Amino acid sequence: MSDDLHVRRLGAGDASTRVEALADLLMDCVEGGASVSFMWPLSRDKAVAFWRGVAEGVSRGERVLLVAEDSGGQLVGTVQLILALPENQPHRADVAKMLVHRQARRRGIAARLMASLDDEARREGRSVLVLDTVTGGDAERLYARSGWQRVGEVPRYALMPDGTSCGTTFFYKHL
């Protein structure tokens, strides 16, 4: 695990100022084949618009946005906790958009982000977390190693950025 890595929660102002860097990260991951709701080619305008929406959600208290930065302040990873759920689920949150820049992978960044996300979920009073990921991918193994419980798989649930179909595996975690 990298000692020169800093994981922090972005407030509304910080989220707005990091939109461009977050868009770069998203574009890198989608270009690299990450199935995170976007197709390749992903326009910069679409990536920026997505992150502006996330920043607005942070400002409304609907999302927690964590970023991982290297010692030079370069953004190398991010993950979100979605808090805006139906009123009968105040104890739950969804995990979304776990992204690590391709050049920064295999350094424990995703594991650090997920551990920090658990802490933030507890601070927000959330005890049940839910996520989904591409079946058979590196993230699926990460979540299993991090104490997440596999619920099951839906074949052909989504598309990879190149248009091929992929299965999706659902996980939950009790804190």
SULSULMO-V115503 format. One record per backbone hydrogen bond with DSSP energy under -0.5 kcal/mol. NH is the residue of the N-H (numbers start at 1). CO is the residue of the C=O. If there is no record, write none. Layout:
# SULSULMO-V115503
nh: (NH & NH)
co: (CO & CO)
This chain:
# SULSULMO-V115503
nh: (2 & 5 & 6 & 8 & 10 & 15 & 16 & 17 & 18 & 19 & 22 & 23 & 24 & 25 & 26 & 27 & 28 & 29 & 30 & 31 & 32 & 33 & 34 & 36 & 40 & 43 & 47 & 48 & 49 & 50 & 51 & 52 & 53 & 54 & 55 & 56 & 57 & 58 & 59 & 60 & 61 & 62 & 63 & 64 & 65 & 66 & 66 & 67 & 68 & 69 & 70 & 73 & 76 & 77 & 78 & 79 & 80 & 81 & 82 & 82 & 83 & 83 & 84 & 85 & 89 & 90 & 92 & 93 & 94 & 95 & 96 & 99 & 99 & 101 & 104 & 105 & 112 & 113 & 114 & 115 & 116 & 117 & 118 & 119 & 120 & 121 & 122 & 123 & 124 & 125 & 126 & 127 & 128 & 129 & 130 & 131 & 133 & 135 & 137 & 141 & 142 & 143 & 144 & 145 & 146 & 147 & 148 & 149 & 150 & 151 & 152 & 154 & 155 & 157 & 157 & 158 & 160 & 163 & 166 & 168 & 169 & 170 & 171 & 172 & 173 & 175 & 175)
co: (107 & 2 & 69 & 67 & 65 & 11 & 12 & 13 & 14 & 16 & 18 & 19 & 20 & 21 & 22 & 23 & 24 & 25 & 26 & 27 & 28 & 30 & 29 & 34 & 161 & 41 & 43 & 44 & 45 & 46 & 47 & 48 & 49 & 50 & 51 & 52 & 53 & 54 & 55 & 56 & 58 & 57 & 57 & 81 & 10 & 64 & 79 & 8 & 77 & 6 & 74 & 70 & 68 & 68 & 99 & 66 & 96 & 64 & 80 & 94 & 62 & 81 & 62 & 83 & 86 & 87 & 89 & 128 & 82 & 130 & 80 & 78 & 97 & 76 & 101 & 102 & 108 & 109 & 110 & 111 & 112 & 113 & 114 & 115 & 116 & 117 & 118 & 119 & 120 & 122 & 121 & 91 & 91 & 173 & 93 & 171 & 169 & 167 & 134 & 137 & 138 & 139 & 140 & 141 & 142 & 144 & 143 & 172 & 148 & 170 & 170 & 168 & 153 & 154 & 166 & 166 & 164 & 160 & 158 & 154 & 133 & 152 & 131 & 149 & 129 & 127 & 173)
